[in-house]
């Protein structure tokens, strides 16, 4: 409760500073709208449904693309960890492509898929995939050999070892890779939505883009706040509990 | 009336004391390719272990005692020679012969209970209820009933090795292979575990092969102590320890045996050997 109050106070102060800056009229109100104006925009957009619709469009792209990325990435990571051939080929490719900012996939995706949902999904998958492959591979390689030996003596074999020993043991690495993949996917999707208008659905990125075109700064800032909040929620609802569990079990301390 | 084939075994049957294993090792050799060329880790080693016998292998590091243990476990293959358990050649690892390692190889993603349950889950003929009963029995045997829900990192070194022991005992193996399981523990904890291990060994009637570099420990635990010498790894001598059990590591009679073994060990090895406290 104390922590919550402290955090609430912090954000209240932040809002106040913003309000003070607005009232000081250092910048034109076109460039820096009042917090209230942003709130009014967000309320209006929420009431007329644009915000909800855009959020749904964006989240659907993100989640579908992310899940595809995981479903492909995990097995690929296991394969690269298990066999040298895979490591030298797919592993090297993943390492290279991971360094490529996933925004760079946008032009290619547009040419390949046109202005379609597929282009958006492709960008998200590419953002997720390579981080997951590499984290899974690293995780599996870091499994202490003694776990495998212990399991072998207890009668565990091939698939059982992979699912009951190696995967759980690699879990902390895999989860941090999933988190990184999520961040990359989120970023690349926003970039793609800002760049490209797709008629099948207007996402948050597109709302941000129109805010700029209309010179509606309260919209730009409002959408940015929504994007930040979604990122925070994803962390608190999805990743935080998993990480807490891992820290508690493994004893890697984190208060 | 015809007797129906048994569908599954119960917890009670699972907990029955079963016949311990008999081990026959003949002319086993093993090479390792190291940075400085091939090392003969084991040179034509032969050893018989009787049913229910407690045998300790001692020697300086590099004498091949751990390699021999791994070969018995089926985790490594000998270059030549044969290893048979109860007349059957050992072809791979199996739960007839469970290993307890020096570092507790407990799984950090499972709690204490989950770790003890791991080997039991691989036995197909048990119900989950039976598995739970069996796991509880062994946790009680090693004195850790209160900690069944604890995470591994919350345990002390001695408690971890107790869990390892419970995990190794749970699938009811016929033989236990122990690779310096107490080497990383403090003296006081070790003393307790010597007592516990002797008690459990007598209660569960297992064949135990126990590797250590601690001569006193070997004299305290073993019916027989086998002395190895390094480079190449060979069996040099063996000592029968016929003191009554349970033995106390601090007893004078035991010290006499330990000194004798130590003398032999030193004569075969130029290397420093850690002496028991």
Interface residues (C-beta under 8 A of the other chain):
Chain A: X144 X146 X147 X149 X150 X151 X152 X153 X154 X155 X156 X160 X164 X165 X168 X169 X171 X248 X249 X250 X251
Chain B: X73 X74 X75 X92 X93 X94 X95 X97 X98 X99 X101 X103 X105 X107 X108 X109 X110 X111 X118 X119 X122 X123 X151 X152 X153 X154 X167 X171
